[in-house]
Each structure stands twice: as structure tokens, then as C-alpha cells.
């Protein structure tokens, strides 16, 4: 990204570009997004956009990094209650479906296999540590912390814009969302935690070395 002195007016322009570009990329993807539409809607010009972001790819990188940070900050992990974390992720997908669409485009157009982002850009470290600590405390089932995290996130996205069966929206009846939250919470709890359910004993998981 090119360096650019940031005035208050410049910061406002940059913020508008990010807001408009987020919707543009979410709808059309990296290849389909058009700089002309972005600068027109953001009331700026190509020269200013390139000065701040360097290229269309650089603009997408900035937006995608912001989207990952938003989910981490708005929905901080609680590894002692991964079921509740999954439900809070579900709610965030309802509020910001564009963030999930960005991840879908990144997968389709950039990385068909492996991690979605480069190792240096991942924000998993503190989440993996939290899960590992919960495992050591006997709260979360044994297994690779990354795999446990990936499983919980996948379940939280069952009705998200990346679902291949149904994409939920915030406009649906509240009771429908509550029904899904209940199912999601109970399913995640049964799948990854060792907390007793309905008075029964904890699941008999094999030891980590088994």
C-alpha cells in the first residue's frame, strides 16, 4: 500500500472508500468488482484510491483484514463456552452477511486449498491458545485446537450466506432465529465440550495421545 499523509478529510474519504468497496467486493468478488463504481459511490477518484491502497487487490486486502479483525473483536472467543461463541457468531453473520461473502470470494478466487489467509495474516493464535487451555482444564474435548475451532465455526455458519442449503437473514421471524440458536448451542455443546448434559456424565473421549 502506498504511503499517504492522512488528514481528517483524507481519513473520511478513505473510510467511505472502504465502506463502499466492502459492499462492491461482497457482491461481485475480486474479479467482478469495478473501481469506477467504487470511486463514484465514494465521491472520490482513482488517483486517491490508488494512493491509499495501491491497487484493487490492495483494497481488497485492506477490507478483508478489517473483516477478520471485526469478527475477532466483536465476537471474542470464550473457550469455556464454545456453544455460546457459536451462537454469537451466528448473530454476527446476520448483522454483517457481507463479511462472510468476502471470505467466500477469497476462497473462490485466491486459495482453493489450505488456510484462507497467509500465516502472518491469521488471527487464530489467541483463539487456539484459549481452546488448548480449556482442553487442559477438561472443558473441551481432546483434539487439535485448530480442528476444534474450525468445527465450531463451520457449525455456526450452517445458515450463513456460505451455506449450500439455506441463507438466513435478519428479516426472518425472531422465533426462527431463536430456534436455530437453541439447536446450534446444544449441538456444539454435545460435539466439543465435556460438560455434562441433562444430568448425564461427560462424553468418554479418548486421551490426546490415543
Secondary structure, DSSP 8 states (H G I E B T S, - for coil): -------HHHHHHHHHHHHHHHHHHHHHHHHH--HHHHHHHTT--HHHHHHHHSSHHHHHHHHHHHHHHHHHHHT---GGGHHHHHHHHHHHHHH-HHHHHHHHHHHHHT-SSS-SS-GGG---HHHHHHHHHHHHTTSB-SS-HHHHHHHHHHHHTTTSTT-SS----TTS-HHHHHHHHHHHHHHHHHHHB----TT--------TT-
